[in-house]
Structures are given as structure tokens and as C-alpha cells.
Amino acid sequence: MIIVCPSCRKKFDVDENLIPEKGRLLKCGFCDQTWFFNKDENVQIKSSAEELINEKKTTIRDKKIAKPISNFSIHAKKGSELVKYQPKYNLTFGKFLSYIIVSIITFVAIIIVLETFKDPLSGIFPDLELVLYNLFETLRDLILFAKDLN
């Protein structure tokens, strides 16, 4: 079943079984508009739209009539929405901290792998031993700096 948002006219394909006969509160995932949708009134609007198409006098898009939205009533109630927008990117302090911790662990793991295989990799990267030594010294300095903060 195609449901159209009364605010932004965005169309949603919703399973007909999810909407009971008495109707249901819906929320647009695009503009966050909340409205009550009733199946029975939607069927009447759909049949009148099909009659307009069958007449072939003008297309529905070219008609300058008010679009029937009698099956929509706006509600501010939250919690029982069928179509709900989920923000795609929500950075919190906890997530930021977890990204930093994962980055540090990954960095240390790369250093350990490079240290383990430094003899075979020295033929490909001639200055690998010097770079690893500098990385170890930098990590040691960072640890000493963190201890001095306490």
C-alpha cells in the first residue's frame, strides 16, 4: 500500500497488514510529520482518483484542485509511529571515545605486526627498523606524559 505524507507528499510503501481497520498513527521518515492514517478513507480517495484517471480529461497532476487529505489528522503523540526516521549519523561522546580507543589499539597492533616481521620486511622497507624504534620511543614518551598528568 502506498501512503503519502500530507506535509511533504513523500510516498511510502507500507505493508497493508501493519495498519489495522481503525487506522494507525504514522510518522514521515523524511519530514518527521505525524498523522493518523485511516484505511477506509484511503480507499474512497483511491477510487475517486481512479475515476479521474479513467475520465482522461486531464491528468491528476495538471488539475488545480485541492488534494483530498481527509484521512490525515495531525497528532503530536509520539511512540506509536509506523514510519519513523532514524538519524544516520549521531556522534556522541561515547562513540567518539570508542573510535579513539579502537584507533589506538589498531595502531599498536600494526606496530606489533611490523616488529614481528621486521626482518623479512626490511628488504622491502630499508628504514623500517629506524621507523619502528621512533614509534616505540614516541609511545613510551606518551605513556610517560600520561603518568605525569596524574
Secondary structure as UniProt FT lines:
FT   STRAND          2..4
FT   TURN            6..8
FT   STRAND          11..13
FT   HELIX           16..18
FT   TURN            21..22
FT   STRAND          24..27
FT   TURN            29..31
FT   STRAND          34..37
FT   HELIX           39..55
FT   TURN            60..62
FT   TURN            70..71
FT   STRAND          72..74
FT   HELIX           93..116
FT   HELIX           118..121
FT   TURN            122..124
FT   TURN            126..127
FT   HELIX           128..149
//
